[in-house]
Amino acid sequence: MVVADDERPARSFLVALLRSFEDVTIVGEASSGKEAVAVIEKEKPDIAFLDWQMPELDGMGVVRQLRKQSMPLIAFVTAYDEYAVRAFEVNAVDYLLKPVDKSRLRETLNRAQDRIEHEEIVAEQIASSGPFLERIPVRHREEVVIVHVQNIASIVADGELLNITTTRNERHTITYRLKDLERMLDPARFIRLGRGTLANVDQITKVAMMPGGTHVAILANGQKLPVSRIQSRVLRERLLKL
């Protein structure tokens, strides 16, 4: 993992705490945001601990500059709690307040390990599937729930998270990119309604016309999903013609 903090004492303290855990390996340190970007893209750590406030480029700026293929799990470390909401908007694995408590840090590491294991399970499931994905494993604390694709009503992207809603209105969240998952789904079963939304074609029961040539798709489970102007044309061609 990588630790970035412009204050050397704070960085050294966190590094010392991390090294006290046997399952942790520090692969790099950074004293600025720009240095953090360089170290992360070179070392490709599983997780990066970023100070929120750093000169030239803050922790959020580091996340924005990192390329997708270089993006590790992110845990923000700061003396202020006012940025927590913004941190989780970019799918941060945790938000730690200084001075960092060792037991609280262990919780962060456990949470990161859980997320890594879940992503590996999803990747293995996709790699071992046939031409189209039939089931998606979703981690819930100490168990893995198998969600059958035929029972999925919609998949809506929220940053790096995908929110899956089933035909029974059960909700699950996985860390995956929508475009990558879409490639594994049967295009005869799912239709894209917008940049971040997929819907099960068989679950669309009504289509409401909206001003400006757009639509709202209403699913059998009661969900109402907006359809972009471009995808509205696709929807009309696919569903609204005899």
Stockholm file with secondary structure:
# STOCKHOLM 1.0

chainA/1-242         MVVADDERPARSFLVALLRSFEDVTIVGEASSGKEAVAVIEKEKPDIAFLDWQMPELDGMGVVRQLRKQSMPLIAFVTAYDEYAVRAFEVNAVDYLLKPVDKSRLRETLNRAQDRIEHEEIVAEQIASSGPFLERIPVRHREEVVIVHVQNIASIVADGELLNITTTRNERHTITYRLKDLERMLDPARFIRLGRGTLANVDQITKVAMMPGGTHVAILANGQKLPVSRIQSRVLRERLLKL
#=GR chainA/1-242 SS CEEECSSHHHHHHHHHHHHTSTTCCCCEEESSHHHHHHHHHHHCCSEEEEESCCSSSCHHHHHHHSCGGGCCEEEEEESCSTTHHHHHHTTCSEEEESSCCHHHHHHHHHHHHHHHHHHHHHHHHHHTSCSSCCEEEEEETTEEEEEEGGGEEEEEEETTEEEEEETTCCEEEEECCHHHHHTTSCTTTEEEEETTEEEEGGGEEEEEECGGGCEEEEETTSCEEEECHHHHHHHHHHHSCC
#=GC SS_cons         CEEECSSHHHHHHHHHHHHTSTTCCCCEEESSHHHHHHHHHHHCCSEEEEESCCSSSCHHHHHHHSCGGGCCEEEEEESCSTTHHHHHHTTCSEEEESSCCHHHHHHHHHHHHHHHHHHHHHHHHHHTSCSSCCEEEEEETTEEEEEEGGGEEEEEEETTEEEEEETTCCEEEEECCHHHHHTTSCTTTEEEEETTEEEEGGGEEEEEECGGGCEEEEETTSCEEEECHHHHHHHHHHHSCC
//
